[in-house]
Amino acid sequence: MLSDDGASEMIQSLIKEDTTLYVQGDLKGYNNPDIGYEPASNFREKDRDSNNKIVRNWMNLFKTHQSIRGENAGIVCTSIPRTERYFTIQMHEDGSMKVHHNSNHSVNTESTEILQNFLQFTGITQLRVLTMRESSKSANYRTYLADLQAFLLAVNFKVSPEMFEDVFMTPTLINSSDKELLPDGSTLPILREKKLPRGKVWTPENKDYLYFVESEKRTKKYCSHSQKFYYPKQGVISKIYYQVNELLKNEENGVKRLIRESYFDNLREWNRWSDYWVNDIDDAVTILAIIHAFSFCSLTAREKEIKATLELITKPWFEKFALDEFRMMEPEPEPEQ
Protein backbone atom coordinates (compact mmCIF):
# COMPACT_ATOMS: atom_id res chain seq x y z
CA MET A 1 0.00 0.00 0.00
CA LEU A 2 1.28 3.47 -0.85
CA SER A 3 2.35 5.81 1.95
CA ASP A 4 0.21 8.89 2.55
CA ASP A 5 2.80 11.02 0.73
CA GLY A 6 3.00 8.54 -2.16
CA ALA A 7 -0.76 8.38 -2.53
CA SER A 8 -1.04 12.17 -2.37
CA GLU A 9 1.59 12.53 -5.07
CA MET A 10 -0.21 10.04 -7.34
CA ILE A 11 -3.57 11.76 -6.82
CA GLN A 12 -2.11 15.17 -7.61
CA SER A 13 -0.58 13.83 -10.81
CA LEU A 14 -3.81 12.23 -12.06
CA ILE A 15 -6.44 14.90 -11.40
CA LYS A 16 -6.44 17.50 -14.20
CA GLU A 17 -8.88 20.26 -15.09
CA ASP A 18 -10.62 17.96 -17.59
CA THR A 19 -10.42 14.71 -15.60
CA THR A 20 -13.59 12.68 -15.12
CA LEU A 21 -13.33 10.87 -11.79
CA TYR A 22 -15.30 7.63 -11.51
CA VAL A 23 -15.71 6.14 -8.03
CA GLN A 24 -17.01 2.61 -7.55
CA GLY A 25 -18.80 2.17 -4.25
CA ASP A 26 -22.25 2.77 -2.82
CA LEU A 27 -22.32 6.27 -1.30
CA LYS A 28 -23.79 5.30 2.06
CA GLY A 29 -24.77 7.63 4.86
CA TYR A 30 -24.32 6.63 8.48
CA ASN A 31 -27.97 6.43 9.46
CA ASN A 32 -29.80 4.53 6.74
CA PRO A 33 -31.22 1.23 8.05
CA ASP A 34 -32.33 0.17 4.55
CA ILE A 35 -28.77 -0.29 3.26
CA GLY A 36 -26.83 -1.07 6.45
CA TYR A 37 -24.27 0.91 8.36
CA GLU A 38 -21.03 -0.60 7.07
CA PRO A 39 -19.50 1.59 4.33
CA ALA A 40 -19.13 0.04 0.88
CA SER A 41 -16.24 -2.44 0.65
CA ASN A 42 -14.10 -0.12 -1.50
CA PHE A 43 -14.22 2.46 1.30
CA ARG A 44 -12.99 0.25 4.15
CA GLU A 45 -10.56 -2.46 5.22
CA LYS A 46 -10.61 -4.97 8.09
CA ASP A 47 -7.25 -3.99 9.54
CA ARG A 48 -7.59 -0.75 11.53
CA ASP A 49 -4.35 0.92 10.40
CA SER A 50 -4.89 -0.02 6.76
CA ASN A 51 -8.49 1.15 6.96
CA ASN A 52 -7.58 4.53 8.40
CA LYS A 53 -4.92 5.05 5.75
CA ILE A 54 -7.38 4.11 2.98
CA VAL A 55 -10.08 6.51 4.12
CA ARG A 56 -7.52 9.32 4.48
CA ASN A 57 -6.46 8.69 0.90
CA TRP A 58 -10.10 8.83 -0.22
CA MET A 59 -10.58 12.15 1.56
CA ASN A 60 -7.40 13.45 -0.06
CA LEU A 61 -8.74 12.39 -3.47
CA PHE A 62 -12.05 14.20 -2.90
CA LYS A 63 -10.29 17.32 -1.64
CA THR A 64 -7.90 17.36 -4.60
CA HIS A 65 -10.74 16.88 -7.08
CA GLN A 66 -12.73 19.74 -5.57
CA SER A 67 -9.73 22.08 -5.50
CA ILE A 68 -8.83 21.40 -9.16
CA ARG A 69 -12.22 20.83 -10.81
CA GLY A 70 -14.50 22.77 -8.48
CA GLU A 71 -17.58 21.80 -6.52
CA ASN A 72 -19.89 21.52 -9.56
CA ALA A 73 -17.81 19.32 -11.90
CA GLY A 74 -19.08 16.20 -10.17
CA ILE A 75 -17.66 12.82 -9.24
CA VAL A 76 -19.37 9.91 -10.99
CA CYS A 77 -20.50 7.01 -8.81
CA THR A 78 -20.42 3.79 -10.86
CA SER A 79 -21.98 1.47 -8.31
CA ILE A 80 -25.56 0.22 -8.13
CA PRO A 81 -26.76 -0.68 -4.61
CA ARG A 82 -26.94 -4.41 -3.92
CA THR A 83 -30.62 -4.05 -3.09
CA GLU A 84 -31.27 -3.27 -6.78
CA ARG A 85 -29.21 -6.10 -8.28
CA TYR A 86 -31.37 -9.09 -9.15
CA PHE A 87 -28.81 -11.45 -10.72
CA THR A 88 -25.86 -13.23 -9.13
CA ILE A 89 -23.26 -15.37 -10.92
CA GLN A 90 -22.34 -18.61 -9.19
CA MET A 91 -19.08 -20.40 -9.91
CA HIS A 92 -19.95 -24.06 -9.44
CA GLU A 93 -17.76 -26.98 -8.40
CA ASP A 94 -17.76 -28.40 -11.93
CA GLY A 95 -16.16 -25.22 -13.30
CA SER A 96 -19.33 -23.84 -14.83
CA MET A 97 -20.55 -20.29 -14.25
CA LYS A 98 -24.28 -19.72 -14.15
CA VAL A 99 -26.45 -16.61 -13.80
CA HIS A 100 -29.01 -17.02 -11.02
CA HIS A 101 -32.09 -14.99 -10.14
CA ASN A 102 -31.68 -13.62 -6.61
CA SER A 103 -35.39 -13.99 -5.86
CA ASN A 104 -35.61 -17.78 -6.26
CA HIS A 105 -32.07 -18.93 -7.21
CA SER A 106 -33.28 -20.28 -10.56
CA VAL A 107 -30.90 -20.15 -13.52
CA ASN A 108 -31.36 -17.52 -16.23
CA THR A 109 -30.68 -19.77 -19.23
CA GLU A 110 -30.20 -17.01 -21.82
CA SER A 111 -27.63 -15.03 -19.82
CA THR A 112 -25.90 -18.23 -18.70
CA GLU A 113 -25.49 -19.44 -22.30
CA ILE A 114 -24.08 -16.05 -23.35
CA LEU A 115 -21.62 -16.13 -20.43
CA GLN A 116 -20.49 -19.70 -21.11
CA ASN A 117 -19.92 -18.96 -24.81
CA PHE A 118 -17.94 -15.83 -23.87
CA LEU A 119 -15.73 -17.79 -21.47
CA GLN A 120 -15.08 -20.47 -24.11
CA PHE A 121 -14.19 -17.83 -26.73
CA THR A 122 -11.76 -16.04 -24.39
CA GLY A 123 -9.99 -19.24 -23.32
CA ILE A 124 -11.44 -19.50 -19.81
CA THR A 125 -12.05 -23.25 -19.59
CA GLN A 126 -13.93 -24.95 -16.77
CA LEU A 127 -10.57 -26.03 -15.32
CA ARG A 128 -9.45 -22.40 -15.28
CA VAL A 129 -12.72 -21.31 -13.66
CA LEU A 130 -11.93 -23.73 -10.84
CA THR A 131 -8.67 -21.86 -10.29
CA MET A 132 -10.25 -18.43 -10.59
CA ARG A 133 -13.15 -19.16 -8.26
CA GLU A 134 -10.86 -19.50 -5.24
CA SER A 135 -10.41 -15.72 -5.21
CA SER A 136 -14.15 -15.49 -4.46
CA LYS A 137 -14.17 -18.13 -1.73
CA SER A 138 -15.08 -15.57 0.94
CA ALA A 139 -18.18 -14.68 -1.14
CA ASN A 140 -19.18 -18.35 -1.41
CA TYR A 141 -17.92 -18.42 -5.02
CA ARG A 142 -20.41 -15.78 -6.15
CA THR A 143 -20.01 -12.50 -8.00
CA TYR A 144 -22.22 -9.68 -9.23
CA LEU A 145 -19.62 -8.71 -11.86
CA ALA A 146 -19.87 -5.29 -10.22
CA ASP A 147 -16.69 -4.05 -11.92
CA LEU A 148 -18.15 -4.80 -15.36
CA GLN A 149 -21.34 -2.99 -14.37
CA ALA A 150 -19.20 -0.06 -13.20
CA PHE A 151 -17.39 0.10 -16.53
CA LEU A 152 -20.67 0.16 -18.45
CA LEU A 153 -22.00 2.89 -16.15
CA ALA A 154 -18.88 4.93 -16.97
CA VAL A 155 -19.57 4.46 -20.68
CA ASN A 156 -23.21 5.45 -20.20
CA PHE A 157 -22.28 8.60 -18.31
CA LYS A 158 -20.50 9.81 -21.44
CA VAL A 159 -23.37 9.05 -23.83
CA SER A 160 -26.51 8.95 -21.65
CA PRO A 161 -25.98 11.28 -18.67
CA GLU A 162 -29.75 11.30 -18.09
CA MET A 163 -29.27 7.88 -16.45
CA PHE A 164 -27.73 9.72 -13.49
CA GLU A 165 -28.99 12.19 -10.92
CA ASP A 166 -26.77 14.72 -9.21
CA VAL A 167 -26.59 15.10 -5.44
CA PHE A 168 -24.45 17.52 -3.45
CA MET A 169 -22.66 15.49 -0.77
CA THR A 170 -20.05 15.86 1.94
CA PRO A 171 -17.67 12.89 2.36
CA THR A 172 -17.36 12.56 6.12
CA LEU A 173 -15.03 10.62 8.42
CA ILE A 174 -16.59 9.42 11.66
CA ASN A 175 -14.74 7.55 14.40
CA SER A 176 -16.47 5.22 16.80
CA SER A 177 -15.48 7.61 19.59
CA ASP A 178 -17.16 10.68 18.00
CA LYS A 179 -20.19 12.01 19.86
CA GLU A 180 -23.37 13.83 18.88
CA LEU A 181 -25.06 16.46 21.05
CA LEU A 182 -28.66 15.69 21.98
CA PRO A 183 -31.35 18.36 22.64
CA ASP A 184 -31.11 17.86 26.40
CA GLY A 185 -27.40 18.62 26.37
CA SER A 186 -26.26 15.03 26.77
CA THR A 187 -24.12 13.18 24.23
CA LEU A 188 -24.17 9.78 22.58
CA PRO A 189 -21.74 8.09 20.18
CA ILE A 190 -22.71 8.94 16.59
CA LEU A 191 -22.03 5.33 15.62
CA ARG A 192 -23.70 2.92 17.98
CA GLU A 193 -25.01 -0.61 17.96
CA LYS A 194 -27.76 -1.08 15.36
CA LYS A 195 -30.22 -3.87 14.81
CA LEU A 196 -30.24 -5.28 11.27
CA PRO A 197 -32.68 -7.57 9.45
CA ARG A 198 -32.80 -11.29 10.32
CA GLY A 199 -31.75 -10.67 13.92
CA LYS A 200 -28.24 -9.44 13.12
CA VAL A 201 -26.58 -6.62 15.05
CA TRP A 202 -23.99 -4.13 13.76
CA THR A 203 -21.42 -2.92 16.27
CA PRO A 204 -18.91 -0.18 15.29
CA GLU A 205 -15.21 -0.94 15.68
CA ASN A 206 -12.49 1.40 16.86
CA LYS A 207 -11.56 2.87 13.49
CA ASP A 208 -12.53 5.64 11.05
CA TYR A 209 -15.61 5.19 8.86
CA LEU A 210 -16.17 7.00 5.56
CA TYR A 211 -19.74 8.11 4.89
CA PHE A 212 -21.42 10.41 2.37
CA VAL A 213 -23.86 12.95 3.77
CA GLU A 214 -26.26 14.89 1.56
CA SER A 215 -25.67 18.59 2.13
CA GLU A 216 -26.28 22.04 0.69
CA LYS A 217 -23.76 23.95 -1.40
CA ARG A 218 -23.07 26.45 1.38
CA THR A 219 -21.35 23.56 3.21
CA LYS A 220 -18.42 24.16 0.88
CA LYS A 221 -17.48 27.21 2.99
CA TYR A 222 -16.66 24.91 5.84
CA CYS A 223 -15.54 21.76 4.04
CA SER A 224 -13.00 21.29 1.28
CA HIS A 225 -14.47 17.90 0.37
CA SER A 226 -18.12 18.82 -0.37
CA GLN A 227 -19.11 18.64 -4.02
CA LYS A 228 -21.54 17.27 -6.56
CA PHE A 229 -21.78 13.52 -7.10
CA TYR A 230 -23.56 11.82 -10.00
CA TYR A 231 -25.44 8.72 -8.90
CA PRO A 232 -27.18 6.08 -11.10
CA LYS A 233 -30.95 6.53 -11.07
CA GLN A 234 -33.07 3.77 -9.64
CA GLY A 235 -33.99 1.20 -12.28
CA VAL A 236 -30.98 1.62 -14.62
CA ILE A 237 -29.76 -1.84 -13.58
CA SER A 238 -32.10 -3.37 -16.20
CA LYS A 239 -30.30 -1.50 -18.99
CA ILE A 240 -26.92 -2.48 -17.53
CA TYR A 241 -27.85 -6.19 -17.51
CA TYR A 242 -28.94 -5.90 -21.15
CA GLN A 243 -25.62 -4.24 -22.05
CA VAL A 244 -23.62 -6.89 -20.17
CA ASN A 245 -25.27 -9.58 -22.31
CA GLU A 246 -24.64 -7.62 -25.52
CA LEU A 247 -20.99 -7.05 -24.61
CA LEU A 248 -20.41 -10.73 -23.80
CA LYS A 249 -22.05 -12.04 -26.98
CA ASN A 250 -19.65 -13.49 -29.58
CA GLU A 251 -20.72 -11.02 -32.26
CA GLU A 252 -20.47 -7.37 -33.23
CA ASN A 253 -23.31 -5.15 -31.96
CA GLY A 254 -24.24 -1.64 -30.89
CA VAL A 255 -22.93 -1.92 -27.33
CA LYS A 256 -19.47 -2.97 -28.51
CA ARG A 257 -19.47 -0.13 -31.03
CA LEU A 258 -20.54 2.30 -28.30
CA ILE A 259 -17.58 1.26 -26.15
CA ARG A 260 -15.08 1.66 -28.99
CA GLU A 261 -16.36 4.80 -30.66
CA SER A 262 -18.14 6.80 -27.97
CA TYR A 263 -15.89 5.94 -25.05
CA PHE A 264 -12.34 4.84 -25.87
CA ASP A 265 -11.99 6.92 -29.05
CA ASN A 266 -12.73 10.06 -27.01
CA LEU A 267 -10.27 9.34 -24.21
CA ARG A 268 -6.89 10.97 -24.02
CA GLU A 269 -5.79 8.82 -21.09
CA TRP A 270 -7.42 6.01 -19.08
CA ASN A 271 -6.19 5.21 -15.57
CA ARG A 272 -7.69 2.45 -13.46
CA TRP A 273 -6.77 0.99 -10.10
CA SER A 274 -7.19 -2.79 -10.19
CA ASP A 275 -6.70 -5.68 -7.76
CA TYR A 276 -6.70 -8.66 -10.12
CA TRP A 277 -7.64 -11.90 -8.31
CA VAL A 278 -7.30 -10.40 -4.82
CA ASN A 279 -10.92 -10.56 -3.65
CA ASP A 280 -12.88 -11.68 -6.72
CA ILE A 281 -12.72 -12.34 -10.46
CA ASP A 282 -14.45 -9.09 -11.45
CA ASP A 283 -11.41 -7.13 -12.63
CA ALA A 284 -10.23 -9.97 -14.85
CA VAL A 285 -13.63 -10.57 -16.45
CA THR A 286 -13.99 -6.81 -17.03
CA ILE A 287 -10.71 -6.59 -18.95
CA LEU A 288 -11.62 -9.67 -21.03
CA ALA A 289 -15.05 -8.18 -21.75
CA ILE A 290 -13.53 -4.89 -22.93
CA ILE A 291 -11.21 -6.81 -25.25
CA HIS A 292 -14.34 -8.58 -26.52
CA ALA A 293 -15.64 -5.21 -27.77
CA PHE A 294 -12.66 -5.09 -30.15
CA SER A 295 -12.87 -8.71 -31.36
CA PHE A 296 -15.60 -8.89 -34.02
CA CYS A 297 -14.96 -6.07 -36.46
CA SER A 298 -12.26 -4.31 -38.47
CA LEU A 299 -10.24 -2.02 -36.21
CA THR A 300 -8.61 1.34 -36.76
CA ALA A 301 -4.91 1.76 -35.90
CA ARG A 302 -5.85 3.37 -32.57
CA GLU A 303 -8.32 0.60 -31.76
CA LYS A 304 -5.68 -2.03 -32.50
CA GLU A 305 -3.35 -0.24 -30.10
CA ILE A 306 -6.00 -0.18 -27.36
CA LYS A 307 -6.73 -3.88 -27.81
CA ALA A 308 -3.04 -4.79 -27.78
CA THR A 309 -2.53 -2.83 -24.55
CA LEU A 310 -5.38 -4.68 -22.88
CA GLU A 311 -4.11 -8.04 -24.13
CA LEU A 312 -0.74 -7.30 -22.53
CA ILE A 313 -2.54 -7.13 -19.18
CA THR A 314 -4.09 -10.56 -19.68
CA LYS A 315 -1.02 -12.28 -21.14
CA PRO A 316 0.54 -13.23 -17.76
CA TRP A 317 -2.76 -14.76 -16.63
CA PHE A 318 -2.93 -17.17 -19.55
CA GLU A 319 0.78 -17.97 -19.25
CA LYS A 320 0.20 -18.89 -15.60
CA PHE A 321 -2.85 -20.99 -16.50
CA ALA A 322 -0.86 -22.86 -19.16
CA LEU A 323 2.10 -23.44 -16.82
CA ASP A 324 -0.13 -24.80 -14.06
CA GLU A 325 -1.91 -27.11 -16.51
CA PHE A 326 1.43 -28.36 -17.88
CA ARG A 327 2.60 -29.18 -14.37
CA MET A 328 -0.61 -31.10 -13.74
CA MET A 329 0.17 -33.23 -16.81
CA GLU A 330 3.70 -34.12 -15.67
CA PRO A 331 3.95 -37.78 -14.60
CA GLU A 332 4.78 -38.64 -11.02
CA PRO A 333 8.44 -39.64 -10.60
CA GLU A 334 9.10 -43.37 -10.60
CA PRO A 335 9.70 -44.76 -7.09
CA GLU A 336 13.27 -45.77 -6.42
CA GLN A 337 13.93 -49.53 -6.57
Buried (B, 14 or more C-beta within 10 A) or exposed (E): EEEEEEBBEBBEEBBEEEBBBBBBBBBBBBEEEEBBBBBBBBBBBEEEEEBBBBBBBBBBBBBBBBBBBEBEBBBBBBBBBBEEBEBBBBBEEEBBBBBBEEEEEEEBEEBBBBBBBBBEBBEBBBEBBBBBBEBBEEBEBEBBBBBBBBBBBBBBBBEBEEBBEEBBBBBBBBBBEBEEEEEEEEEEBBBEEBEEEEEEEBEBEEBBBBBBBEBEEEBBEEBBBBBBBBBBEEEBBEBBBEBBBBBBBEEEBEBBEBBBEBBBEEEEEEEEEEEBBEBBBBBBBBBBBBBBBBBEEEBEEEBEEBBEEBBEBBEEBBEEBEEEEEEEEEEEEEEEE
